[in-house]
Amino acid sequence: MSFSRYLSDKRFVLLACFAGSLFFTMLLWLFGLEIGEIFLLWICFILMAGGLLLWNYRNQRRCLRHLRDVMDALDQKYLFAEITDIPKSELERAYFKLMKTALKAMTDEVSQSNRLNLEYREFIEQWIHEMKVPITGIQLLCENNKSSVTRKILTQTEMISQGVERALFYARLGSVEKDYLIAEVPLKECVLAVLAQNRQFLIQNNACIHTEMLSGTVYSDRKWLQFILNQIIINSVKYQGDQPPVIDVTSQEQENYITMSVIDNGIGIRESELGRVFDKGFVGSNGRSEKNSTGMGLYLCDQLCARLGIKMEIKSREGEYTTVLLHFPKSEFLRA
C-alpha cells in the first residue's frame, strides 16, 4: 500500500479536518487572535495530524506485510484465516469474521466436490473392471469357435476393450503416481504384446508391422507404456491412406536417450494442426472424418509420458506419413 493510496482512502477525513480548521480559524480571528498566533496554531495542528497519519500508515503497512508473509508461507492458502492474528478494531474483527465464514463455506464446498469426484472415479474404475469380465468371455468364446463372423466380433471386441482401457486410464489420470512401477522393459517385447492384443483389428485392416529394427531396454512402467504404444499403433491403422497400412517400429540409442520411432504411411496431419494434437478433445480435420474419434488418445499419451519422464514428439506430412517419437531417458543410476 503506497502513501498516496492511503491518503486517498482518508480524503474525506482530511477534508472534514480542513473544513473544521478553517471554521475555527475564522472564529479565532473574529475573537481578536493575531494572524501570527493563528499561523502558529495551524503549524501545530498540521504537525500533530501529519504525525498521527504517518504513525497510522506505518502500522497498517506493517500489518499488511505480516499478513502477506503469512500467506506466502502457507501451502494451503485457505487456512489463512485459521492461523492469522485476530484484528483489534471492531470493523476489522467484523470483516475477519465474515472472511472466516466465507472460507469455511468454500472449504466445505470443495471437500464435498472432492468427495463426490472420488466416489465417481471409484465407481467408474469398478464398472470398468466389471466390464472386462464379459469382454474376456466374448473373446474366449470367439477363440473357441473360429469363423468369419467370430473374427469380426473379435475385432469389435478389441475396439471395445480399447475404449474401456482409455476410460480407465483417464479416470486414474489424477492419481497415476500411485499406480505405476518403474522397471526394465524390453521395447520389442512390449510392442509385440500390443500387437497380440489387437491382432484381429490389424488382420482386418491388412496392417503390416515391421519390428526388425527394434531393440533395447528402457526403464518405465510396462502397463502404462503398452497403453501409450497401443494408442499410437491404433491411430496409425485408423488413419490409413489408400494403401494398406505399413508401420515401421524402430529404436535408436543416443547419448542421453533411447529414441523409439513409430512410422506409418497414413494420411498424415496438417502442418497447421501439429501443434494441437496433444490438446484434450482435439480431433482435427482427420478426426472429423472419422466418426469414432474422441481426441482423447494422444492427450492421455502426452499426460502419461510427462509423468513417466518420456518426451513425446510427432512429425508428419499430410498425405504421406506420420512419425511418433518417444525419447526415453537413460538411467545409469537405475542400471547400477
N, C-alpha and C positions, 0 to 999 in steps of 0.2 A: 504494500500500500504506500503510494507516494504522498508527500506532504500536501501537494496541490489537491489530490483527490480527497484527502482528509478535510482540508479547508472547504472544499466544495460540499462535502456532506454536512458541514457545520454552518453553511452560509446563512440559514435562517436565524440561527442563534446569534451569529455575528452581526447580522442586520438589526436584530432586536436590541443587542447591546449598543450598537452605534446610535440607533434612534433614541434609546434611553439616555445615552450620554449627551446627545445634542439637547434633549429636553432639560436635563439637569444643568447643562451649561447655560442655557437661556435663563433658568431660574436664578442661578448663582449670579449671573450678570445683572439681572433685574434687582437682586438684593444688594447690589453695590460691590460685588467682589471684583478685584482688579483683574485685568487681562492676563498679567504675568502669573498671578496665583491660579487662575483657571487653567492656563497653559501647563503649569506645574502639576495640577491635578490630572490633566489629560496624560501627561507623561507617566505618572504613577499608575494610572488605570491601564494604559497600554502595556506597561511592563508586567503588571500583575496578570492581565488577561493573556498576554503572549506567553508568559511563563507557564500558566495553567494549561494553555493549549499544547505547548511543547511537551509538558510532562504527561498529559493525557495521550498525545500522539505516540510518544516513546513506549508507554505502557501497552497500548493497543498493538503497536508493531512488534514488540517483544512477545506478546501473547500469540499473535498470528504466526510468528516464526516458530514458536514452540509447537503450535498445532500442526504446522507443515512438517516439522521434523518427526513428530509422532506418526503422521500419516505416511510419510516416506519410509519409515522403519517397519511399517506393517505389511505383511504378505497378504493378509486377508483384510482389505480396506473396510469392509462392512463392520468390523469390530471396533472401529474408531470411537464410536460413542460410548463403548463399554469401558475403555481404558483411559480416556482423556479426563482431565480435571473438570470438576463441576464449576460452572461460571459463578461469579459473585453477585452480579447485578440481577435484579428481578427480571428485567427484559431478556437478558441473556439466558437466564435459567428457563424462562418460558420457551424461547427458541430451542434450547438444548433438549427440553422435554419433548417438544414436537419432533425434533430430529430423531430422537431415540425411538419414538413411536413409529415414525415413517420407516426407519431402518429395520425395526423388528418386523413390521408388516412385509417389507421387501424380502427379508431373510426367510420368513415363513413361506412366502410365495415361491422363492427359489428352491427351498427344501422340498416343498410339495411337488414342484415341477420335476426336480431331480429324481424324487421317489417314483413318480409316475413314469418317467423315461426309463428308469432302471427296471421297473416291473414290465414295461412294454418290451424292452430289449430281451429280458429273460424269457418272456412269453414267445417272442419271435424265434429265439435260439431253440427253445424246447420244441416249438412247432416244426422247425426245420429238421431237427433230429428225428422227429416222428415221421416226417415225410420221406426221410431217407430209407426207412424200412420198406414201404411199398415200392419205392423206386428200385431198390435192390431185388425185391421179389419179382418185379416185372422183368428185370434183366436176366435173372436166373431162369425164369420160365421161357424167355425167348432163346436163351443159350441152349436149353434142353430140347427145344422144338424149332430147330432152324428151318426157315423158309424165306421166300422173298418178302412176305408180309412181316414176319417177326424181325427181319433185318431192318425194315423201315420203322417198326416200332422201337427197336433198339436205338436207332438214330434219333428219334424224337425223345426217347427216354434220356439219352445223353444230353440233349439240349435242356430238358427239364432239370437234370442234375446240375448242369452249369448255372442255370438261373437260381436254383436253390443255394448252391455254394456262394454265388455272388451276393445273395441276400444275407447269408450267414456272415460273410466277411465284412459286409457293410455294417451289420449290427454290432460286430465286435471291434469296429474301427477305433472307437473311443478308448478301448482298453486293450489294444493289440499288444502292448508291452508285457501284459500278464500271460500271454498265450503263445509265446514263441520260445524256441530252444535253439540257440546257435550251435551248430556242429559242422563237421566236414561233410560237404555234399558234392558227390561227383556229378558234373554237369550233364554228361551223356546219360547217366542213369536216370537223372531227374527228367530229362526231355523224353526218354523212352517211356517212362511211367505216364507222362502226359499224353503221349501218342496212344498208349494202350487204353487210356480212359476214353478216348474219342475215336477209337478205330472205326466204328461203323459210320460215324459222321465223315471221317476222312475218306473212307472207301466210297460212300455215296457220292462224294464230290470229286472222286478221282484225283485226290491230292497226292503229290509225290514229295516226300520229306527226305532231305539229304543230311545225314549227321556224321559223314565220314571225317570231316574236318573239325569235329567237336571233341574236345578232351579237357582235362584239367579238373581240379577240385577247388571249391570255394568254401568260405565259412558263411553259412546263412541258415535260415530255418527252412527245412525241406518242404513242409506243408505250405508255407506262405510263398516260397519260390515256385512250387508247382502251380499254385493258383495264378501267379503272375505270368508264367510261361503259357499256361492254358489260355488265358485271355488273349495273349499275343498271337498264338498259333490259330486260335478260332477266328480272330479278326482277319488274319491273313487268308484263311479259306473263305470266310464270309464275303469279303470284298474282293473276290477274284475277278479277273478280266475275261476276255473272250476265250483264252486258252485255259486248260486245266491248271489248277494252282500247283506251282513248284516252289517249295520253301527250302532254303539252304540255312542250316543252323551251324555256325562255326564259332570258334573261340580263338583268341589271340592273347598271348601273355605279353604284358608291357612292364615297364619299370615298377610302377606302383599299383597297377590294376591288372585284372584279368577281364578282358572285354569279350562278351558273348554277343553275337550278331544273329538276328533272325531276319532273313532277306526273302521277300516274296516277289512275284511277278504280277501283282494285282493291279487294281485301278489307281492306286496311289492316292495322295492327298494334295489338295490345292495348296499352293505356297502361302496364300493369304490365311489359311486355316491351321497351319502347322503350329503356330504359337498358342492355339486354344484347345488342342486335342486333349490336354490333361484337365481341362475345366470340367467341373461337375455338371453333368447333364448335357454337355455339348455333343451334338451328333454330326454337325457339318452337312455338306451337300450330299456326301455318300450315305450318311445315316438317314437322311430324309427319304432317300430312295429305298432304303432297307427298313421296312415297317417295324421289324422287331428290335431295332436299335434303341438303346436306352441312354447312351452316353455316360454310363457308369463304369464300364470295364476299365478303360485307361485311367480314369480318375482314381479308382481303387488301386490299380497297379502303381500309380505315381505316389499315392499316400503310403502304401506298404513299402515301396522302395526307399522312401525318405526315412522310414522308421528302421529299415534294415541296413541303412548306410550304402545303398546301391544308387548309383547315378543312372537315371533312365533318359535316353535320348532317341529322338525319331528324326530320320531323314527320308525324304520322299520326293518323287517327281510324278506329277499327275499323268496317269495313263501308262506308266512304265513299271514302277517298283515302289516298295516301302521297306525301309530298313529300321529295325528297332535294335538299339544298342543298350546293353546292360553292363555297366562298369562296376565290377566287384573289387573293392579294395583288398590288397594283400595284407595279411596279418601275421608277421613273424612272431609276435607275442603269443598268439594262439597256437601257432605251429610248435613253439618251444614247449 
